[in-house]
């Protein structure tokens, strides 16, 4: 059984998509084990700094 460590830098939309893809790969190949480390500086994971809910309504 092999084990891999993976890092996702930023958990905005693309980071969440990467995590979802990794989860799907894990379901298809349960023998290959991996550990995922997520590094997200934002207080709102999943939104990313562009979609921060504290932004003003102004364009």
LOKOL-137663 format. One line per field, with one value per atom (N, C-alpha, C, O, CB): residue number from 1; residue in three letters; z, x, y. Coordinates in steps of 0.2 Angstrom, whole numbers. Glycine has a CB too. Example, Ala and Ser with C-alpha at 12.3 -4.5 7.8 and 13.67 -1.06 7.14 Angstrom:
i	1;1;1;1;1;2;2;2;2;2;
aa	ala;ala;ala;ala;ala;ser;ser;ser;ser;ser;
c3	39;39;39;42;45;35;36;39;40;29;
c1	66;62;66;71;57;64;68;64;67;70;
c2	-28;-22;-16;-17;-22;-11;-5;0;6;-3;
This chain:
i	1;1;1;1;1;2;2;2;2;2;3;3;3;3;3;4;4;4;4;4;5;5;5;5;5;6;6;6;6;6;7;7;7;7;7;8;8;8;8;8;9;9;9;9;9;10;10;10;10;10;11;11;11;11;11;12;12;12;12;12;13;13;13;13;13;14;14;14;14;14;15;15;15;15;15;16;16;16;16;16;17;17;17;17;17;18;18;18;18;18;19;19;19;19;19;20;20;20;20;20;21;21;21;21;21;22;22;22;22;22;23;23;23;23;23;24;24;24;24;24;25;25;25;25;25;26;26;26;26;26;27;27;27;27;27;28;28;28;28;28;29;29;29;29;29;30;30;30;30;30;31;31;31;31;31;32;32;32;32;32;33;33;33;33;33;34;34;34;34;34;35;35;35;35;35;36;36;36;36;36;37;37;37;37;37;38;38;38;38;38;39;39;39;39;39;40;40;40;40;40;41;41;41;41;41;42;42;42;42;42;43;43;43;43;43;44;44;44;44;44;45;45;45;45;45;46;46;46;46;46;47;47;47;47;47;48;48;48;48;48;49;49;49;49;49;50;50;50;50;50;51;51;51;51;51;52;52;52;52;52;53;53;53;53;53;54;54;54;54;54;55;55;55;55;55;56;56;56;56;56;57;57;57;57;57;58;58;58;58;58;59;59;59;59;59;
aa	unk;unk;unk;unk;unk;unk;unk;unk;unk;unk;unk;unk;unk;unk;unk;unk;unk;unk;unk;unk;unk;unk;unk;unk;unk;unk;unk;unk;unk;unk;unk;unk;unk;unk;unk;unk;unk;unk;unk;unk;unk;unk;unk;unk;unk;unk;unk;unk;unk;unk;unk;unk;unk;unk;unk;unk;unk;unk;unk;unk;unk;unk;unk;unk;unk;unk;unk;unk;unk;unk;unk;unk;unk;unk;unk;unk;unk;unk;unk;unk;unk;unk;unk;unk;unk;unk;unk;unk;unk;unk;unk;unk;unk;unk;unk;unk;unk;unk;unk;unk;unk;unk;unk;unk;unk;unk;unk;unk;unk;unk;unk;unk;unk;unk;unk;unk;unk;unk;unk;unk;unk;unk;unk;unk;unk;unk;unk;unk;unk;unk;unk;unk;unk;unk;unk;unk;unk;unk;unk;unk;unk;unk;unk;unk;unk;unk;unk;unk;unk;unk;unk;unk;unk;unk;unk;unk;unk;unk;unk;unk;unk;unk;unk;unk;unk;unk;unk;unk;unk;unk;unk;unk;unk;unk;unk;unk;unk;unk;unk;unk;unk;unk;unk;unk;unk;unk;unk;unk;unk;unk;unk;unk;unk;unk;unk;unk;unk;unk;unk;unk;unk;unk;unk;unk;unk;unk;unk;unk;unk;unk;unk;unk;unk;unk;unk;unk;unk;unk;unk;unk;unk;unk;unk;unk;unk;unk;unk;unk;unk;unk;unk;unk;unk;unk;unk;unk;unk;unk;unk;unk;unk;unk;unk;unk;unk;unk;unk;unk;unk;unk;unk;unk;unk;unk;unk;unk;unk;unk;unk;unk;unk;unk;unk;unk;unk;unk;unk;unk;unk;unk;unk;unk;unk;unk;unk;unk;unk;unk;unk;unk;unk;unk;unk;unk;unk;unk;unk;unk;unk;unk;unk;unk;unk;unk;unk;
c3	0;0;0;4;6;-5;-5;-1;-1;-12;1;4;2;1;12;0;-3;2;5;-10;2;6;1;-4;11;1;-4;0;5;-8;-3;0;-5;-11;2;-2;-6;-3;3;-6;-7;-5;-7;-13;-8;-2;-4;-5;-9;-10;-1;-1;-4;-1;6;-9;-13;-17;-16;-17;-22;-27;-30;-30;-32;-32;-36;-30;-32;-39;-24;-19;-17;-16;-13;-17;-15;-21;-19;-13;-27;-32;-32;-34;-39;-31;-30;-25;-25;-29;-19;-13;-15;-14;-7;-19;-21;-26;-26;-24;-30;-35;-32;-33;-40;-26;-23;-19;-18;-18;-16;-13;-18;-16;-9;-24;-29;-30;-31;-35;-31;-33;-27;-28;-34;-21;-15;-15;-13;-9;-17;-18;-23;-22;-19;-29;-34;-33;-35;-41;-29;-27;-20;-18;-31;-16;-9;-6;-1;-6;-10;-8;-8;-4;-13;-12;-12;-7;-7;-19;-2;4;3;1;11;5;5;11;13;-2;12;18;14;10;23;15;12;18;23;9;16;21;17;11;23;20;17;21;27;18;17;20;17;11;18;22;20;25;31;19;23;27;29;34;25;24;25;31;32;19;34;39;37;40;44;30;27;21;16;24;23;18;14;15;22;7;2;-2;-8;5;1;-2;-5;-11;3;-2;-5;-4;-2;-12;-4;-3;-7;-5;-3;-13;-18;-16;-17;-25;-13;-11;-4;-1;-14;-1;7;8;6;9;13;14;18;18;19;20;23;18;20;28;12;6;6;8;-1;4;3;-3;-7;3;-3;-9;-15;-20;-7;-14;-20;-25;-23;-17;-31;-36;-36;-40;-43;
c1	4;0;4;9;-5;3;7;4;-2;9;8;5;8;14;6;4;6;4;-2;4;8;5;4;8;11;-2;-4;-5;-8;-10;-3;-5;-9;-8;2;-14;-19;-18;-19;-26;-15;-14;-19;-20;-7;-23;-29;-35;-35;-28;-40;-46;-52;-58;-48;-51;-56;-60;-59;-54;-63;-67;-62;-64;-70;-56;-52;-49;-48;-46;-47;-45;-50;-49;-43;-56;-62;-63;-64;-68;-62;-63;-58;-59;-63;-51;-46;-47;-46;-39;-50;-51;-57;-56;-53;-62;-67;-64;-66;-73;-60;-57;-53;-53;-53;-49;-45;-50;-48;-41;-55;-60;-63;-64;-66;-65;-67;-62;-63;-70;-56;-50;-49;-48;-43;-50;-49;-55;-54;-50;-61;-66;-65;-67;-73;-62;-61;-55;-55;-59;-50;-44;-43;-38;-38;-46;-45;-39;-37;-51;-35;-29;-23;-19;-26;-24;-19;-21;-26;-18;-17;-19;-15;-9;-17;-18;-15;-18;-23;-16;-13;-15;-15;-11;-10;-21;-21;-20;-24;-28;-16;-15;-18;-16;-7;-22;-25;-22;-23;-33;-20;-17;-22;-22;-10;-25;-30;-30;-31;-37;-27;-26;-33;-34;-21;-38;-44;-48;-48;-48;-52;-57;-63;-67;-59;-64;-70;-68;-68;-74;-65;-63;-69;-75;-61;-67;-72;-74;-76;-78;-74;-75;-69;-70;-78;-64;-58;-58;-63;-57;-52;-52;-57;-59;-45;-58;-62;-69;-72;-61;-71;-78;-79;-84;-81;-75;-76;-82;-84;-70;-86;-93;-93;-98;-96;-87;-86;-85;-85;-81;-85;-84;-90;-96;-83;-89;-94;-99;-96;-92;-105;-109;-107;-110;-116;-103;-101;-97;-93;-97;-97;-93;-87;-82;-96;
c2	-6;0;6;7;0;11;17;23;23;19;27;33;39;40;33;44;51;56;56;52;62;68;73;74;70;76;81;88;88;79;94;100;104;104;104;107;111;118;119;109;123;130;134;135;132;136;140;136;131;144;137;133;137;137;130;141;144;139;133;150;142;137;132;126;141;134;129;124;118;133;126;122;117;111;126;119;114;109;103;118;111;107;102;96;111;104;99;94;88;103;96;92;87;81;96;89;85;80;74;89;82;77;72;66;81;74;69;64;58;73;66;62;57;51;66;59;54;49;43;58;51;47;42;36;51;44;39;34;28;43;36;31;26;20;35;28;23;19;13;27;21;17;17;21;20;13;13;11;12;10;7;4;10;9;-1;15;20;25;28;24;26;31;37;37;27;43;49;53;53;53;58;63;70;71;63;74;80;85;85;81;90;96;102;103;97;106;112;118;118;112;123;129;135;136;130;138;143;149;148;140;154;160;164;167;165;163;166;163;157;166;168;165;162;159;171;162;160;155;156;165;148;144;142;142;137;141;140;146;146;137;152;158;161;164;163;161;164;171;174;162;175;182;186;191;184;184;188;188;193;185;182;182;183;180;175;186;187;190;196;192;187;190;197;200;185;199;206;211;217;206;209;215;219;217;211;225;230;228;224;237;230;229;233;231;230;238;242;238;234;248;239;236;239;238;237;
